[in-house]
């Protein structure tokens, strides 16, 4: 799936997808759940709450 297709499924821009993938942006909780639904995975398997977010 391309970033454009993924962004369309999530209702966000391609730039948002790029920022999440690169770790520059942490998604909101509703967006994290939408991402988890796309991959048919629990949200806690995709996002580690203990992981430090780069600044």
mmJSON file of the N, C-alpha and C atoms, coordinates in Angstrom:
{"data_MODEL":{"atom_site":{
"group_PDB":["ATOM","ATOM","ATOM","ATOM","ATOM","ATOM","ATOM","ATOM","ATOM","ATOM","ATOM","ATOM","ATOM","ATOM","ATOM","ATOM","ATOM","ATOM","ATOM","ATOM","ATOM","ATOM","ATOM","ATOM","ATOM","ATOM","ATOM","ATOM","ATOM","ATOM","ATOM","ATOM","ATOM","ATOM","ATOM","ATOM","ATOM","ATOM","ATOM","ATOM","ATOM","ATOM","ATOM","ATOM","ATOM","ATOM","ATOM","ATOM","ATOM","ATOM","ATOM","ATOM","ATOM","ATOM","ATOM","ATOM","ATOM","ATOM","ATOM","ATOM","ATOM","ATOM","ATOM","ATOM","ATOM","ATOM","ATOM","ATOM","ATOM","ATOM","ATOM","ATOM","ATOM","ATOM","ATOM","ATOM","ATOM","ATOM","ATOM","ATOM","ATOM","ATOM","ATOM","ATOM","ATOM","ATOM","ATOM","ATOM","ATOM","ATOM","ATOM","ATOM","ATOM","ATOM","ATOM","ATOM","ATOM","ATOM","ATOM","ATOM","ATOM","ATOM","ATOM","ATOM","ATOM","ATOM","ATOM","ATOM","ATOM","ATOM","ATOM","ATOM","ATOM","ATOM","ATOM","ATOM","ATOM","ATOM","ATOM","ATOM","ATOM","ATOM","ATOM","ATOM","ATOM","ATOM","ATOM","ATOM","ATOM","ATOM","ATOM","ATOM","ATOM","ATOM","ATOM","ATOM","ATOM","ATOM","ATOM","ATOM","ATOM","ATOM","ATOM","ATOM","ATOM","ATOM","ATOM","ATOM","ATOM","ATOM","ATOM","ATOM","ATOM","ATOM","ATOM","ATOM","ATOM","ATOM","ATOM","ATOM","ATOM","ATOM","ATOM","ATOM","ATOM"],
"id":[1,2,3,4,5,6,7,8,9,10,11,12,13,14,15,16,17,18,19,20,21,22,23,24,25,26,27,28,29,30,31,32,33,34,35,36,37,38,39,40,41,42,43,44,45,46,47,48,49,50,51,52,53,54,55,56,57,58,59,60,61,62,63,64,65,66,67,68,69,70,71,72,73,74,75,76,77,78,79,80,81,82,83,84,85,86,87,88,89,90,91,92,93,94,95,96,97,98,99,100,101,102,103,104,105,106,107,108,109,110,111,112,113,114,115,116,117,118,119,120,121,122,123,124,125,126,127,128,129,130,131,132,133,134,135,136,137,138,139,140,141,142,143,144,145,146,147,148,149,150,151,152,153,154,155,156,157,158,159,160,161,162,163,164,165],
"type_symbol":["N","C","C","N","C","C","N","C","C","N","C","C","N","C","C","N","C","C","N","C","C","N","C","C","N","C","C","N","C","C","N","C","C","N","C","C","N","C","C","N","C","C","N","C","C","N","C","C","N","C","C","N","C","C","N","C","C","N","C","C","N","C","C","N","C","C","N","C","C","N","C","C","N","C","C","N","C","C","N","C","C","N","C","C","N","C","C","N","C","C","N","C","C","N","C","C","N","C","C","N","C","C","N","C","C","N","C","C","N","C","C","N","C","C","N","C","C","N","C","C","N","C","C","N","C","C","N","C","C","N","C","C","N","C","C","N","C","C","N","C","C","N","C","C","N","C","C","N","C","C","N","C","C","N","C","C","N","C","C","N","C","C","N","C","C"],
"label_atom_id":["N","CA","C","N","CA","C","N","CA","C","N","CA","C","N","CA","C","N","CA","C","N","CA","C","N","CA","C","N","CA","C","N","CA","C","N","CA","C","N","CA","C","N","CA","C","N","CA","C","N","CA","C","N","CA","C","N","CA","C","N","CA","C","N","CA","C","N","CA","C","N","CA","C","N","CA","C","N","CA","C","N","CA","C","N","CA","C","N","CA","C","N","CA","C","N","CA","C","N","CA","C","N","CA","C","N","CA","C","N","CA","C","N","CA","C","N","CA","C","N","CA","C","N","CA","C","N","CA","C","N","CA","C","N","CA","C","N","CA","C","N","CA","C","N","CA","C","N","CA","C","N","CA","C","N","CA","C","N","CA","C","N","CA","C","N","CA","C","N","CA","C","N","CA","C","N","CA","C","N","CA","C","N","CA","C","N","CA","C","N","CA","C"],
"label_alt_id":[null,null,null,null,null,null,null,null,null,null,null,null,null,null,null,null,null,null,null,null,null,null,null,null,null,null,null,null,null,null,null,null,null,null,null,null,null,null,null,null,null,null,null,null,null,null,null,null,null,null,null,null,null,null,null,null,null,null,null,null,null,null,null,null,null,null,null,null,null,null,null,null,null,null,null,null,null,null,null,null,null,null,null,null,null,null,null,null,null,null,null,null,null,null,null,null,null,null,null,null,null,null,null,null,null,null,null,null,null,null,null,null,null,null,null,null,null,null,null,null,null,null,null,null,null,null,null,null,null,null,null,null,null,null,null,null,null,null,null,null,null,null,null,null,null,null,null,null,null,null,null,null,null,null,null,null,null,null,null,null,null,null,null,null,null],
"label_comp_id":["UNK","UNK","UNK","UNK","UNK","UNK","UNK","UNK","UNK","UNK","UNK","UNK","UNK","UNK","UNK","UNK","UNK","UNK","UNK","UNK","UNK","UNK","UNK","UNK","UNK","UNK","UNK","UNK","UNK","UNK","UNK","UNK","UNK","UNK","UNK","UNK","UNK","UNK","UNK","UNK","UNK","UNK","UNK","UNK","UNK","UNK","UNK","UNK","UNK","UNK","UNK","UNK","UNK","UNK","UNK","UNK","UNK","UNK","UNK","UNK","UNK","UNK","UNK","UNK","UNK","UNK","UNK","UNK","UNK","UNK","UNK","UNK","UNK","UNK","UNK","UNK","UNK","UNK","UNK","UNK","UNK","UNK","UNK","UNK","UNK","UNK","UNK","UNK","UNK","UNK","UNK","UNK","UNK","UNK","UNK","UNK","UNK","UNK","UNK","UNK","UNK","UNK","UNK","UNK","UNK","UNK","UNK","UNK","UNK","UNK","UNK","UNK","UNK","UNK","UNK","UNK","UNK","UNK","UNK","UNK","UNK","UNK","UNK","UNK","UNK","UNK","UNK","UNK","UNK","UNK","UNK","UNK","UNK","UNK","UNK","UNK","UNK","UNK","UNK","UNK","UNK","UNK","UNK","UNK","UNK","UNK","UNK","UNK","UNK","UNK","UNK","UNK","UNK","UNK","UNK","UNK","UNK","UNK","UNK","UNK","UNK","UNK","UNK","UNK","UNK"],
"label_asym_id":["A","A","A","A","A","A","A","A","A","A","A","A","A","A","A","A","A","A","A","A","A","A","A","A","A","A","A","A","A","A","A","A","A","A","A","A","A","A","A","A","A","A","A","A","A","A","A","A","A","A","A","A","A","A","A","A","A","A","A","A","A","A","A","A","A","A","A","A","A","A","A","A","A","A","A","A","A","A","A","A","A","A","A","A","A","A","A","A","A","A","A","A","A","A","A","A","A","A","A","A","A","A","A","A","A","A","A","A","A","A","A","A","A","A","A","A","A","A","A","A","A","A","A","A","A","A","A","A","A","A","A","A","A","A","A","A","A","A","A","A","A","A","A","A","A","A","A","A","A","A","A","A","A","A","A","A","A","A","A","A","A","A","A","A","A"],
"label_entity_id":["1","1","1","1","1","1","1","1","1","1","1","1","1","1","1","1","1","1","1","1","1","1","1","1","1","1","1","1","1","1","1","1","1","1","1","1","1","1","1","1","1","1","1","1","1","1","1","1","1","1","1","1","1","1","1","1","1","1","1","1","1","1","1","1","1","1","1","1","1","1","1","1","1","1","1","1","1","1","1","1","1","1","1","1","1","1","1","1","1","1","1","1","1","1","1","1","1","1","1","1","1","1","1","1","1","1","1","1","1","1","1","1","1","1","1","1","1","1","1","1","1","1","1","1","1","1","1","1","1","1","1","1","1","1","1","1","1","1","1","1","1","1","1","1","1","1","1","1","1","1","1","1","1","1","1","1","1","1","1","1","1","1","1","1","1"],
"label_seq_id":[1,1,1,2,2,2,3,3,3,4,4,4,5,5,5,6,6,6,7,7,7,8,8,8,9,9,9,10,10,10,11,11,11,12,12,12,13,13,13,14,14,14,15,15,15,16,16,16,17,17,17,18,18,18,19,19,19,20,20,20,21,21,21,22,22,22,23,23,23,24,24,24,25,25,25,26,26,26,27,27,27,28,28,28,29,29,29,30,30,30,31,31,31,32,32,32,33,33,33,34,34,34,35,35,35,36,36,36,37,37,37,38,38,38,39,39,39,40,40,40,41,41,41,42,42,42,43,43,43,44,44,44,45,45,45,46,46,46,47,47,47,48,48,48,49,49,49,50,50,50,51,51,51,52,52,52,53,53,53,54,54,54,55,55,55],
"pdbx_PDB_ins_code":[null,null,null,null,null,null,null,null,null,null,null,null,null,null,null,null,null,null,null,null,null,null,null,null,null,null,null,null,null,null,null,null,null,null,null,null,null,null,null,null,null,null,null,null,null,null,null,null,null,null,null,null,null,null,null,null,null,null,null,null,null,null,null,null,null,null,null,null,null,null,null,null,null,null,null,null,null,null,null,null,null,null,null,null,null,null,null,null,null,null,null,null,null,null,null,null,null,null,null,null,null,null,null,null,null,null,null,null,null,null,null,null,null,null,null,null,null,null,null,null,null,null,null,null,null,null,null,null,null,null,null,null,null,null,null,null,null,null,null,null,null,null,null,null,null,null,null,null,null,null,null,null,null,null,null,null,null,null,null,null,null,null,null,null,null],
"Cartn_x":[0.854,0.0,0.903,0.567,1.363,1.01,1.863,1.589,0.338,0.13,-1.063,-2.323,-2.307,-3.467,-3.717,-2.635,-2.746,-3.315,-2.81,-3.297,-4.786,-5.198,-6.615,-7.482,-7.023,-7.782,-7.94,-6.897,-6.901,-7.56,-7.707,-8.267,-7.27,-5.975,-4.92,-4.106,-3.153,-2.297,-1.149,-0.544,0.63,1.75,1.862,2.892,2.711,1.481,1.228,1.736,1.466,1.94,3.463,4.115,5.575,6.103,5.49,5.929,5.765,4.683,4.473,5.523,5.737,6.708,8.121,8.462,9.82,9.98,8.875,8.943,8.937,8.689,8.642,7.294,6.302,4.943,4.31,3.727,2.956,1.483,0.793,-0.611,-1.489,-2.583,-3.59,-4.148,-4.805,-5.384,-6.391,-7.319,-8.255,-7.525,-6.481,-5.735,-4.976,-4.408,-3.71,-4.657,-5.89,-6.871,-7.253,-7.341,-7.638,-6.495,-5.256,-4.102,-4.146,-4.43,-4.508,-5.59,-6.723,-7.798,-7.375,-6.638,-6.179,-5.302,-4.438,-3.525,-4.099,-5.336,-6.017,-5.102,-4.649,-3.757,-4.193,-3.917,-4.171,-3.242,-3.75,-2.981,-1.682,-1.698,-0.494,0.614,0.278,1.318,1.994,1.299,1.852,2.601,2.137,2.706,3.073,4.336,4.835,4.748,3.906,3.757,5.03,5.93,7.185,8.277,8.08,9.098,9.196,10.425,10.628,10.369,9.735,9.476,10.633,11.29,12.387,11.888,12.699,12.315,13.144],
"Cartn_y":[-1.166,0.0,1.233,2.186,3.407,4.344,5.318,6.309,7.101,7.369,8.107,7.3,6.002,5.14,5.028,4.851,4.73,6.012,7.146,8.436,8.603,8.2,8.309,7.437,6.226,5.347,5.966,6.681,7.264,8.636,9.267,10.612,11.675,11.426,12.388,12.645,13.568,13.858,12.858,12.793,11.946,12.424,13.715,14.266,13.756,13.59,13.047,11.617,10.822,9.436,9.411,10.257,10.328,10.686,11.649,12.08,10.986,10.227,9.107,8.029,7.69,6.653,7.013,8.277,8.708,8.963,8.908,9.124,10.584,11.493,12.919,13.344,12.491,12.835,11.608,11.793,10.722,10.972,9.972,10.183,10.354,11.043,11.148,9.754,9.597,8.295,7.83,8.688,8.227,7.806,8.538,8.169,6.866,6.678,5.425,4.231,4.39,3.307,3.06,4.118,3.928,3.177,3.516,2.82,1.344,1.063,-0.321,-1.099,-0.452,-1.127,-1.471,-0.563,-0.837,-2.085,-2.233,-3.378,-4.574,-4.441,-5.508,-6.002,-5.042,-5.327,-4.494,-4.977,-4.149,-2.93,-1.815,-0.572,-0.705,-1.473,-1.607,-2.406,-3.136,-3.817,-2.869,-1.81,-0.85,0.291,0.687,1.836,1.445,1.642,1.32,2.565,2.543,3.729,4.048,3.099,3.325,3.905,3.87,4.356,5.858,6.369,7.826,8.401,9.542,10.26,11.217,11.14,12.07,13.5,14.416,15.848,16.612],
"Cartn_z":[0.0,0.0,0.0,-0.818,-0.893,0.265,0.494,1.529,1.191,-0.075,-0.506,-0.197,-0.515,-0.239,1.266,2.02,3.473,4.071,3.632,4.117,3.81,2.612,2.242,3.145,3.451,4.353,5.742,6.169,7.512,7.56,6.398,6.37,6.798,6.484,6.805,5.546,5.639,4.493,4.41,3.243,3.063,3.981,4.179,5.068,6.499,6.936,8.276,8.358,7.338,7.305,7.355,6.575,6.553,7.941,8.596,9.923,10.97,10.888,11.819,11.56,10.285,9.936,10.398,10.312,10.666,12.16,12.909,14.345,14.76,13.828,14.154,14.716,14.585,15.014,15.64,16.806,17.45,17.151,16.633,16.271,17.502,17.3,18.358,18.622,19.733,20.067,19.007,18.57,17.521,16.237,15.858,14.655,14.873,16.042,16.353,16.227,16.685,16.566,15.11,14.297,12.872,12.194,12.541,11.977,12.365,13.622,14.099,13.357,13.099,12.37,10.943,10.295,8.93,8.903,9.904,9.957,10.707,11.198,11.945,13.081,13.873,14.993,16.195,17.396,18.576,18.557,18.99,18.966,19.764,20.847,21.672,20.971,19.921,19.146,18.156,17.781,16.83,17.51,18.677,19.369,20.787,21.135,22.464,23.34,24.371,25.217,26.002,26.124,26.849,25.963,24.657,23.733,23.806,23.846,23.866,22.501,22.494,21.254,21.018,19.844,19.569,19.515,19.973,19.953,18.987],
"occupancy":[1.0,1.0,1.0,1.0,1.0,1.0,1.0,1.0,1.0,1.0,1.0,1.0,1.0,1.0,1.0,1.0,1.0,1.0,1.0,1.0,1.0,1.0,1.0,1.0,1.0,1.0,1.0,1.0,1.0,1.0,1.0,1.0,1.0,1.0,1.0,1.0,1.0,1.0,1.0,1.0,1.0,1.0,1.0,1.0,1.0,1.0,1.0,1.0,1.0,1.0,1.0,1.0,1.0,1.0,1.0,1.0,1.0,1.0,1.0,1.0,1.0,1.0,1.0,1.0,1.0,1.0,1.0,1.0,1.0,1.0,1.0,1.0,1.0,1.0,1.0,1.0,1.0,1.0,1.0,1.0,1.0,1.0,1.0,1.0,1.0,1.0,1.0,1.0,1.0,1.0,1.0,1.0,1.0,1.0,1.0,1.0,1.0,1.0,1.0,1.0,1.0,1.0,1.0,1.0,1.0,1.0,1.0,1.0,1.0,1.0,1.0,1.0,1.0,1.0,1.0,1.0,1.0,1.0,1.0,1.0,1.0,1.0,1.0,1.0,1.0,1.0,1.0,1.0,1.0,1.0,1.0,1.0,1.0,1.0,1.0,1.0,1.0,1.0,1.0,1.0,1.0,1.0,1.0,1.0,1.0,1.0,1.0,1.0,1.0,1.0,1.0,1.0,1.0,1.0,1.0,1.0,1.0,1.0,1.0,1.0,1.0,1.0,1.0,1.0,1.0],
"B_iso_or_equiv":[0.0,0.0,0.0,0.0,0.0,0.0,0.0,0.0,0.0,0.0,0.0,0.0,0.0,0.0,0.0,0.0,0.0,0.0,0.0,0.0,0.0,0.0,0.0,0.0,0.0,0.0,0.0,0.0,0.0,0.0,0.0,0.0,0.0,0.0,0.0,0.0,0.0,0.0,0.0,0.0,0.0,0.0,0.0,0.0,0.0,0.0,0.0,0.0,0.0,0.0,0.0,0.0,0.0,0.0,0.0,0.0,0.0,0.0,0.0,0.0,0.0,0.0,0.0,0.0,0.0,0.0,0.0,0.0,0.0,0.0,0.0,0.0,0.0,0.0,0.0,0.0,0.0,0.0,0.0,0.0,0.0,0.0,0.0,0.0,0.0,0.0,0.0,0.0,0.0,0.0,0.0,0.0,0.0,0.0,0.0,0.0,0.0,0.0,0.0,0.0,0.0,0.0,0.0,0.0,0.0,0.0,0.0,0.0,0.0,0.0,0.0,0.0,0.0,0.0,0.0,0.0,0.0,0.0,0.0,0.0,0.0,0.0,0.0,0.0,0.0,0.0,0.0,0.0,0.0,0.0,0.0,0.0,0.0,0.0,0.0,0.0,0.0,0.0,0.0,0.0,0.0,0.0,0.0,0.0,0.0,0.0,0.0,0.0,0.0,0.0,0.0,0.0,0.0,0.0,0.0,0.0,0.0,0.0,0.0,0.0,0.0,0.0,0.0,0.0,0.0],
"pdbx_formal_charge":[null,null,null,null,null,null,null,null,null,null,null,null,null,null,null,null,null,null,null,null,null,null,null,null,null,null,null,null,null,null,null,null,null,null,null,null,null,null,null,null,null,null,null,null,null,null,null,null,null,null,null,null,null,null,null,null,null,null,null,null,null,null,null,null,null,null,null,null,null,null,null,null,null,null,null,null,null,null,null,null,null,null,null,null,null,null,null,null,null,null,null,null,null,null,null,null,null,null,null,null,null,null,null,null,null,null,null,null,null,null,null,null,null,null,null,null,null,null,null,null,null,null,null,null,null,null,null,null,null,null,null,null,null,null,null,null,null,null,null,null,null,null,null,null,null,null,null,null,null,null,null,null,null,null,null,null,null,null,null,null,null,null,null,null,null],
"auth_seq_id":[1,1,1,2,2,2,3,3,3,4,4,4,5,5,5,6,6,6,7,7,7,8,8,8,9,9,9,10,10,10,11,11,11,12,12,12,13,13,13,14,14,14,15,15,15,16,16,16,17,17,17,18,18,18,19,19,19,20,20,20,21,21,21,22,22,22,23,23,23,24,24,24,25,25,25,26,26,26,27,27,27,28,28,28,29,29,29,30,30,30,31,31,31,32,32,32,33,33,33,34,34,34,35,35,35,36,36,36,37,37,37,38,38,38,39,39,39,40,40,40,41,41,41,42,42,42,43,43,43,44,44,44,45,45,45,46,46,46,47,47,47,48,48,48,49,49,49,50,50,50,51,51,51,52,52,52,53,53,53,54,54,54,55,55,55],
"auth_comp_id":["UNK","UNK","UNK","UNK","UNK","UNK","UNK","UNK","UNK","UNK","UNK","UNK","UNK","UNK","UNK","UNK","UNK","UNK","UNK","UNK","UNK","UNK","UNK","UNK","UNK","UNK","UNK","UNK","UNK","UNK","UNK","UNK","UNK","UNK","UNK","UNK","UNK","UNK","UNK","UNK","UNK","UNK","UNK","UNK","UNK","UNK","UNK","UNK","UNK","UNK","UNK","UNK","UNK","UNK","UNK","UNK","UNK","UNK","UNK","UNK","UNK","UNK","UNK","UNK","UNK","UNK","UNK","UNK","UNK","UNK","UNK","UNK","UNK","UNK","UNK","UNK","UNK","UNK","UNK","UNK","UNK","UNK","UNK","UNK","UNK","UNK","UNK","UNK","UNK","UNK","UNK","UNK","UNK","UNK","UNK","UNK","UNK","UNK","UNK","UNK","UNK","UNK","UNK","UNK","UNK","UNK","UNK","UNK","UNK","UNK","UNK","UNK","UNK","UNK","UNK","UNK","UNK","UNK","UNK","UNK","UNK","UNK","UNK","UNK","UNK","UNK","UNK","UNK","UNK","UNK","UNK","UNK","UNK","UNK","UNK","UNK","UNK","UNK","UNK","UNK","UNK","UNK","UNK","UNK","UNK","UNK","UNK","UNK","UNK","UNK","UNK","UNK","UNK","UNK","UNK","UNK","UNK","UNK","UNK","UNK","UNK","UNK","UNK","UNK","UNK"],
"auth_asym_id":["A","A","A","A","A","A","A","A","A","A","A","A","A","A","A","A","A","A","A","A","A","A","A","A","A","A","A","A","A","A","A","A","A","A","A","A","A","A","A","A","A","A","A","A","A","A","A","A","A","A","A","A","A","A","A","A","A","A","A","A","A","A","A","A","A","A","A","A","A","A","A","A","A","A","A","A","A","A","A","A","A","A","A","A","A","A","A","A","A","A","A","A","A","A","A","A","A","A","A","A","A","A","A","A","A","A","A","A","A","A","A","A","A","A","A","A","A","A","A","A","A","A","A","A","A","A","A","A","A","A","A","A","A","A","A","A","A","A","A","A","A","A","A","A","A","A","A","A","A","A","A","A","A","A","A","A","A","A","A","A","A","A","A","A","A"],
"auth_atom_id":["N","CA","C","N","CA","C","N","CA","C","N","CA","C","N","CA","C","N","CA","C","N","CA","C","N","CA","C","N","CA","C","N","CA","C","N","CA","C","N","CA","C","N","CA","C","N","CA","C","N","CA","C","N","CA","C","N","CA","C","N","CA","C","N","CA","C","N","CA","C","N","CA","C","N","CA","C","N","CA","C","N","CA","C","N","CA","C","N","CA","C","N","CA","C","N","CA","C","N","CA","C","N","CA","C","N","CA","C","N","CA","C","N","CA","C","N","CA","C","N","CA","C","N","CA","C","N","CA","C","N","CA","C","N","CA","C","N","CA","C","N","CA","C","N","CA","C","N","CA","C","N","CA","C","N","CA","C","N","CA","C","N","CA","C","N","CA","C","N","CA","C","N","CA","C","N","CA","C","N","CA","C","N","CA","C","N","CA","C","N","CA","C"],
"pdbx_PDB_model_num":[1,1,1,1,1,1,1,1,1,1,1,1,1,1,1,1,1,1,1,1,1,1,1,1,1,1,1,1,1,1,1,1,1,1,1,1,1,1,1,1,1,1,1,1,1,1,1,1,1,1,1,1,1,1,1,1,1,1,1,1,1,1,1,1,1,1,1,1,1,1,1,1,1,1,1,1,1,1,1,1,1,1,1,1,1,1,1,1,1,1,1,1,1,1,1,1,1,1,1,1,1,1,1,1,1,1,1,1,1,1,1,1,1,1,1,1,1,1,1,1,1,1,1,1,1,1,1,1,1,1,1,1,1,1,1,1,1,1,1,1,1,1,1,1,1,1,1,1,1,1,1,1,1,1,1,1,1,1,1,1,1,1,1,1,1]
}}}
